[in-house]
């Protein structure tokens, strides 16, 4: 991605009313923003995406108000995901039947399996532990590079407390 594409990517999707757009790059960044966006719209939707939809077993003509609510919540979560995805990403998940299935497929596609994640975490941990200022690097560039390592680790589920980061 060149600088002008990055600028368009970063400018797109900063809205309280529309989900952040994902076109296939910077998944960890999008994933964090999307989680917050969904929780802002309706925290129950996030629970549904993480845990999966509650099943409705009755035929449609026998649905209760609670059954209708369950179907609506899953549809709302799916719609949020659809609205956040570009055409290529949408094509990857278009056959998914639940928001959880969509989220899981995106995570595996862009982060890899648990084994791949573990490998990425190991490599980033080593980078974190061996971190040092590069020759000719400014303090700001060094701090940005360090924060990128921390953000990537957090995106993969590995967190450090402030004491470890400072050390």
C-alpha positions in Angstrom: 0.0 0.0 0.0 1.5 3.3 -1.0 1.3 6.6 1.0 -1.8 7.9 -0.9 -3.6 4.6 -0.4 -2.7 4.6 3.3 -4.1 8.2 3.6 -7.4 7.1 2.0 -7.5 4.0 4.2 -7.0 6.0 7.4 -9.4 8.7 6.5 -12.2 6.3 5.6 -14.6 5.0 8.2 -14.1 7.5 11.0 -17.8 7.9 11.9 -20.0 7.2 14.8 -22.7 6.1 12.4 -20.9 3.8 10.0 -18.6 0.9 10.7 -14.9 1.1 9.8 -14.2 -0.2 6.3 -12.0 -3.2 5.8 -10.5 -3.7 2.4 -7.9 -6.4 3.3 -5.0 -4.5 4.9 -4.3 -3.6 8.5 -6.6 -6.3 9.9 -5.5 -5.8 13.6 -6.3 -2.1 13.4 -9.7 -2.7 11.8 -10.5 -5.5 14.2 -10.0 -3.3 17.3 -12.0 -0.5 15.8 -14.8 -2.8 14.7 -15.1 -4.4 18.1 -15.5 -1.0 19.7 -18.0 0.2 17.0 -20.1 -2.9 17.5 -20.1 -2.5 21.3 -21.1 1.1 20.9 -24.1 0.2 18.6 -25.2 -2.6 21.0 -23.1 -4.6 23.4 -25.3 -7.6 23.0 -24.3 -7.8 19.4 -20.7 -8.2 20.4 -21.6 -11.0 22.7 -23.5 -12.7 19.9 -20.5 -12.3 17.5 -18.1 -13.9 20.1 -20.4 -16.6 21.4 -22.6 -17.3 18.3 -26.3 -16.7 17.8 -29.0 -18.2 20.0 -30.8 -20.8 17.9 -34.5 -20.6 17.1 -35.9 -24.1 16.7 -39.6 -23.4 16.1 -41.0 -22.9 12.6 -41.4 -19.3 11.7 -45.2 -19.4 12.2 -44.6 -20.4 15.8 -42.0 -17.8 16.7 -42.4 -16.0 20.0 -41.4 -12.3 20.4 -38.1 -13.6 21.9 -37.5 -15.7 18.8 -38.0 -12.7 16.6 -35.5 -10.7 18.8 -32.9 -13.4 18.4 -33.2 -13.5 14.7 -33.1 -9.7 14.5 -30.0 -9.5 16.6 -28.1 -12.0 14.4 -29.3 -10.2 11.3 -28.3 -6.8 12.7 -24.8 -8.2 13.5 -24.4 -9.7 10.0 -25.5 -6.4 8.5 -22.9 -4.5 10.5 -20.2 -6.9 9.2 -21.4 -6.6 5.6 -21.4 -2.8 5.8 -17.8 -2.9 7.0 -16.4 -5.0 4.3 -15.1 -4.2 0.8 -16.1 -6.4 -2.2 -13.3 -8.9 -2.0 -13.6 -9.4 1.8 -17.4 -9.7 1.4 -16.9 -12.4 -1.2 -14.8 -14.4 1.4 -17.7 -14.4 3.9 -20.8 -14.2 1.8 -21.8 -17.8 2.5 -21.5 -17.5 6.3 -24.8 -17.9 8.1 -24.0 -16.1 11.4 -22.0 -13.0 12.5 -19.8 -15.3 14.6 -19.0 -17.4 11.5 -18.1 -14.2 9.6 -15.9 -12.9 12.4 -14.1 -16.2 12.9 -13.5 -16.6 9.1 -12.0 -13.1 8.9 -9.8 -13.7 11.9 -8.5 -17.0 10.5 -8.0 -15.6 7.0 -6.0 -12.5 8.2 -4.4 -13.7 11.5 -4.1 -17.4 10.8 -4.8 -20.5 12.9 -3.8 -20.7 16.5 -0.5 -22.2 15.5 0.2 -19.3 13.1 -0.8 -16.8 15.9 1.5 -18.5 18.4 4.4 -18.3 15.9 3.6 -14.6 15.2 3.5 -13.9 18.9 6.8 -15.6 19.5 8.5 -13.6 16.8 7.0 -10.3 18.1 8.0 -11.2 21.7 11.5 -11.7 20.5 11.4 -8.3 18.7 9.9 -6.8 21.9 12.6 -8.2 24.1 15.5 -7.3 21.8 14.2 -3.9 21.0 16.7 -1.1 20.7 17.1 2.2 18.9 18.4 1.9 15.4 21.3 4.1 14.2 20.1 7.4 12.9 16.6 6.8 14.2 14.7 9.6 15.9 13.1 9.2 19.3 9.7 9.6 17.7 10.3 6.9 15.0 11.7 4.6 17.7 8.6 5.1 19.9 6.3 4.6 16.9 8.1 1.4 16.0 7.9 0.1 19.5 4.2 1.0 19.8 3.6 -1.0 16.6 5.1 -4.1 18.1 3.0 -3.6 21.3 -0.2 -3.1 19.2 0.5 -6.2 17.0 1.0 -8.3 20.2 -2.2 -7.0 21.7 -4.0 -7.7 18.4 -3.0 -11.3 18.7 -4.0 -11.5 22.4 -0.6 -11.0 24.1 -0.5 -8.1 26.5 2.2 -6.6 28.7 1.7 -4.5 31.7 3.1 -1.0 31.8 6.0 -2.1 34.1 7.2 -4.6 31.5 6.8 -2.1 28.7 8.8 0.6 30.5 11.5 -1.9 31.4 
